[in-house]
């Protein structure tokens, strides 16, 4: 189904190495560590889910029937 297509992307987008189509090998790339750190400050992958004004979690601990037929 998928012939591989290994690729390494730069922290702010763009291709750093690859893609390797239908090839076997190891794909190497050099990435600037300071750029990677800066990209993490701009993209908060988990923080936007911690907004109580947008998301909430409610756990109903009451006992339920495993299956409900109608």
C-alpha positions as CSV (number, residue, x, y, z in Angstrom):
1,X,0.0,0.0,0.0
2,X,2.6,2.5,1.1
3,X,6.0,2.3,-0.6
4,X,7.7,4.1,2.3
5,X,8.1,7.8,1.6
6,X,10.4,8.5,4.6
7,X,11.0,12.3,5.1
8,X,12.4,14.6,7.8
9,X,10.7,18.0,8.1
10,X,12.2,21.2,9.5
11,X,10.6,22.5,12.7
12,X,8.8,25.3,10.9
13,X,8.0,23.3,7.7
14,X,9.9,22.4,4.6
15,X,11.8,19.3,3.9
16,X,15.2,18.8,5.6
17,X,15.9,15.4,4.1
18,X,14.2,12.9,1.8
19,X,11.7,11.8,0.7
20,X,13.0,8.3,0.0
21,X,10.5,6.6,-2.4
22,X,10.7,2.8,-2.6
23,X,14.3,2.9,-1.2
24,X,15.8,1.1,1.7
25,X,18.2,3.0,3.9
26,X,18.6,5.4,6.8
27,X,17.6,9.0,6.3
28,X,19.7,11.6,8.1
29,X,19.2,15.3,8.6
30,X,20.8,18.1,10.6
31,X,18.4,20.2,12.5
32,X,19.3,23.4,14.4
33,X,18.4,22.8,18.0
34,X,17.6,26.4,18.7
35,X,15.1,26.5,15.8
36,X,13.4,23.3,17.2
37,X,13.1,24.9,20.6
38,X,11.6,28.1,19.1
39,X,9.1,26.0,17.2
40,X,7.9,24.3,20.4
41,X,7.2,27.7,21.9
42,X,5.0,28.7,18.9
43,X,3.1,25.4,18.7
44,X,1.6,24.3,21.9
45,X,0.4,20.8,21.1
46,X,-1.1,20.1,24.5
47,X,-1.8,23.5,26.0
48,X,-4.7,24.5,23.9
49,X,-6.6,21.6,25.4
50,X,-6.2,23.0,28.9
51,X,-8.6,25.9,28.3
52,X,-11.5,25.6,30.7
53,X,-13.5,28.1,28.8
54,X,-13.6,25.7,25.7
55,X,-13.1,22.2,27.0
56,X,-14.4,20.3,30.1
57,X,-14.2,16.8,31.3
58,X,-17.0,15.1,33.2
59,X,-16.7,11.6,34.6
60,X,-20.0,9.9,35.4
61,X,-19.1,7.2,38.0
62,X,-22.7,5.8,38.3
63,X,-23.3,2.2,37.4
64,X,-24.6,1.6,33.9
65,X,-26.0,-1.3,32.0
66,X,-23.4,-2.7,29.6
67,X,-25.8,-2.9,26.7
68,X,-29.0,-1.1,26.0
69,X,-31.4,-2.6,23.4
70,X,-34.3,-0.5,22.0
